Amino acid sequence: MLQYPDLNPVAFTIPIGPITLGDMTIGPFNVHWYGIMYLLAFASAWLLALYRAKAPGAVINKTQVENLITYGAFGVILGGRFGYVIFYSFDQWMADPLLLLRVWEGGMSFHGGLIGVIVAMLIYSYRINRSFISVMDFVAPIVPLGLGFGRLGNFIGQELWGRISDVPWAMVFPKALPEGVARHPSQLYQAFFEGLVLFIIVFWFSSKPRPRGAVSGVFLIGYSIFRFSVEFVREPDQGIGFDLMGWMTRGQLLCVPMFLLGLGLLIYAYKFADGKAKN
């Protein structure tokens, strides 16, 4: 088995303060690797969007990329937090409504972030008078690398680890209980499959004109398959356990409608969409 490397979740400290404001003391400020990974995710999305905007007939042009990423960032952060509270901590939220605002305590949901991005792109596509599905086809290939960065942040922060295992690469996470037990490094599995592999698949698929909705469909199907599969070796969410049939986790359950939506988009794209569209 492997020992978790001695990684400090705090990348660096900004030596400002401490400053006392009444009964509250703020500073110095710790900058966590998780936050840096979010910045890398948005930066990679911005660069990829600029690249895709150069394609002839692209639905988004270079001058629109900055606003696109801004809308997407708000969708990810707000949707991710709302999704975490609703999907994974609803009872706690009912007992403590301010939980929604305490983002520094951690807790983001991919499925919530996806809903947030969908809503943000719906608003943005209306503002720029573009087809919503075409905008989502443009956005889908720029998302996976950001997901990979997020999973690396989970690994550095020692959260969302895997189930107990005796595979040669199983890892002992100091924060996981019971102590000293080796587990699947499921965060790295997700970073590889949901990040790198999904990026290669969707970006390659989008490199040629496809029917409207096809690229979004491939993204949804690909992510749901990878996430559903890795959940078999990922520790079920604390306080939730298994949701269905004694083996299906909350993450797997949320992937089912995502897969069906992706499949529906592919059927729509190749049977009903009007011609090819640049993505």
Long-range contacts (C-beta under 8 A, 24 or more apart in sequence): 1-166, 1-168, 1-170, 1-171, 1-172, 1-182, 2-169, 2-170, 2-171, 2-172, 2-182, 2-185, 3-171, 3-172, 4-158, 4-171, 4-172, 4-173, 4-174, 7-33, 7-155, 7-156, 9-33, 9-34, 9-156, 9-157, 9-158, 11-36, 32-157, 33-153, 33-156, 33-157, 34-153, 34-154, 34-156, 34-157, 36-153, 37-149, 37-150, 37-152, 37-153, 37-156, 38-149, 38-150, 38-153, 40-146, 40-149, 41-145, 41-146, 41-147, 41-149, 41-150, 42-69, 42-72, 42-73, 42-146, 44-142, 44-145, 44-146, 44-149, 45-69, 45-72, 45-142, 45-143, 45-145, 45-146, 48-141, 48-142, 48-145, 48-203, 49-138, 49-139, 49-142, 52-138, 52-141, 52-142, 52-206, 52-279, 55-278, 56-278, 57-278, 58-138, 58-278, 58-279, 59-130, 59-131, 59-134, 59-135, 59-137, 59-138, 59-277, 59-278, 59-279, 60-130, 60-135, 60-138, 64-128, 67-124, 68-124, 68-135, 68-139, 71-120, 71-121, 71-123, 71-124, 72-117, 72-120, 72-121, 72-139, 74-116, 74-120, 75-113, 75-116, 75-117, 75-118, 75-119, 75-120, 75-121, 76-113, 76-116, 76-117, 77-108, 77-113, 77-116, 78-116, 79-112, 79-113, 79-114, 79-115, 79-116, 79-117, 79-119, 79-120, 80-108, 80-109, 80-110, 80-112, 80-113, 80-116, 81-107, 81-108, 81-109, 81-112, 82-112, 82-116, 83-108, 83-109, 83-110, 83-111, 83-112, 83-113, 83-115, 83-116, 84-108, 84-109, 84-112, 86-112, 87-111, 87-112, 87-250, 87-254, 88-237, 88-240, 88-250, 106-157, 106-159, 108-150, 110-147, 110-150, 110-227, 111-251, 111-254, 111-258, 114-258, 117-143, 131-212, 133-212, 133-213, 133-216, 133-265, 134-212, 134-277, 134-279, 136-216, 137-206, 137-210, 137-212, 137-213, 137-214, 137-215, 137-216, 137-277, 137-279, 138-279, 140-202, 140-206, 140-215, 140-216, 140-218, 140-219, 140-279, 141-199, 141-202, 141-203, 141-205, 141-206, 141-215, 141-219, 141-279, 143-219, 144-194, 144-195, 144-196, 144-198, 144-199, 144-202, 144-203, 144-219, 144-223, 145-195, 145-196, 145-199, 146-195, 147-190, 147-191, 147-194, 147-195, 147-198, 147-223, 148-191, 148-192, 148-194, 148-195, 148-196, 148-199, 149-191, 149-195, 151-187, 151-188, 151-190, 151-191, 151-194, 151-195, 152-187, 152-188, 152-191, 154-187, 154-190, 155-185, 155-187, 155-188, 155-191, 159-187, 160-186, 160-187, 160-234, 160-235, 161-185, 161-186, 161-187, 161-234, 161-235, 162-186, 162-187, 162-189, 162-233, 162-234, 162-235, 163-233, 163-234, 163-235, 165-233, 176-235, 183-235, 184-233, 184-234, 186-230, 186-233, 186-234, 186-235, 189-230, 189-233, 190-226, 190-227, 190-230, 190-234, 193-226, 193-229, 193-230, 194-223, 194-226, 194-227, 194-230, 197-226, 198-222, 198-223, 198-226, 206-279, 209-276, 209-277, 209-278, 209-279, 210-269, 210-276, 210-277, 210-279, 211-269, 211-270, 211-273, 211-275, 211-276, 211-277, 212-269, 212-273, 212-274, 212-277, 213-265, 213-266, 213-268, 213-269, 213-273, 214-265, 214-266, 214-269, 214-270, 214-273, 215-279, 216-262, 216-265, 217-262, 217-263, 217-264, 217-265, 217-266, 217-268, 217-269, 218-262, 218-266, 219-262, 220-258, 220-259, 220-261, 220-262, 220-265, 221-259, 221-262, 221-263, 221-266, 222-262, 223-255, 223-258, 224-255, 224-256, 224-258, 224-259, 224-262, 225-259, 227-251, 227-252, 227-255, 228-252, 228-255, 228-259, 231-255
